[in-house]
Amino acid sequence: MTNLTSAGIINRTPDEIKAIVNEMPLAELAATFGALDPRARVTIFRMLEKRKALELFEYLEARDQAELISAIGDPESAQLLGQLEPDDRARLIEELPAKVAKRLLA
């Protein structure tokens, strides 16, 4: 198991980290993703291939999804919301702070 917070990852280049996180099994990635600080989560999330990012996002709990949406910015958030199933999108919007939800739905 590769731990995203281990010294082995910290001492790697961004390209190496990108390769590692994109090759990690989803359950392993999700398990270690939660241990990262919010800024590191956004950085790692942006390194993921689009398909892998969506898979990880869907795997996360609604609360973690809402925190990530709030942190990554409107254009990326709107794109991500558009890729979710309608029921998942509605559940996530309910978890978001009202201000963030309104901004994304505008």
C-alpha positions in Angstrom: 0.0 0.0 0.0 1.4 3.4 -1.0 0.6 6.0 1.6 0.2 9.5 0.1 1.6 11.1 3.3 4.7 8.9 3.5 8.2 10.2 2.9 8.4 8.1 -0.2 5.7 10.2 -1.8 6.9 13.6 -0.4 10.3 13.2 -2.0 8.9 12.5 -5.5 8.4 14.9 -8.4 4.9 16.0 -9.3 5.0 13.7 -12.4 5.9 10.7 -10.2 3.1 11.5 -7.7 0.6 11.9 -10.6 1.6 8.5 -12.0 1.4 6.9 -8.5 -2.1 8.3 -7.6 -3.5 7.4 -11.0 -2.3 3.8 -10.7 -3.6 3.3 -7.1 -6.6 1.1 -6.6 -9.7 3.3 -5.9 -10.3 2.0 -2.3 -6.7 2.6 -1.4 -6.7 6.1 -2.9 -9.9 7.0 -1.1 -8.7 5.6 2.2 -5.5 7.8 2.2 -7.2 10.8 0.5 -9.2 11.5 3.7 -6.0 11.7 5.8 -4.6 14.6 3.7 -5.1 18.2 4.6 -7.7 20.1 2.3 -5.0 21.8 0.2 -3.3 18.5 -0.5 -6.6 16.9 -1.4 -7.2 19.5 -4.0 -3.7 19.1 -5.4 -4.0 15.3 -5.6 -7.5 15.5 -7.0 -6.3 17.8 -9.8 -3.5 15.3 -10.7 -6.0 12.5 -11.3 -7.1 11.6 -14.8 -10.7 12.7 -15.4 -12.2 9.2 -15.2 -10.2 8.4 -12.0 -11.2 11.8 -10.4 -14.9 11.1 -11.0 -14.6 7.6 -9.6 -12.9 8.9 -6.5 -15.4 11.7 -6.1 -18.3 9.3 -6.3 -16.6 7.0 -3.8 -16.3 9.8 -1.2 -18.9 10.4 1.5 -21.2 13.4 0.7 -19.6 15.5 3.4 -16.1 14.9 1.9 -17.5 15.7 -1.6 -19.0 19.0 -0.4 -15.7 20.0 1.2 -13.8 19.2 -2.0 -16.4 21.0 -4.2 -16.0 24.1 -1.9 -12.2 24.0 -2.3 -11.7 23.3 -6.0 -13.4 26.3 -7.6 -16.5 27.0 -9.6 -15.6 25.8 -13.2 -14.2 22.5 -12.0 -17.0 22.0 -9.5 -19.7 22.7 -12.1 -18.1 20.3 -14.5 -17.9 17.6 -11.8 -21.5 18.1 -10.8 -22.6 17.8 -14.4 -21.0 14.3 -14.6 -22.9 13.0 -11.6 -26.1 11.0 -11.7 -29.1 13.3 -10.9 -29.8 11.6 -7.5 -26.1 11.9 -6.5 -26.1 15.5 -7.6 -29.2 16.4 -5.6 -27.7 14.6 -2.5 -24.4 16.6 -2.9 -26.1 19.9 -3.3 -28.0 19.3 -0.1 -24.7 18.9 1.7 -23.1 22.1 0.3 -23.3 25.4 2.1 -26.2 27.4 0.7 -23.9 30.1 -0.7 -21.8 27.5 -2.6 -24.8 25.6 -3.9 -26.4 28.9 -5.2 -23.1 29.9 -6.9 -22.8 26.5 -8.6 -26.4 26.4 -9.8 -26.4 29.9 -11.2 
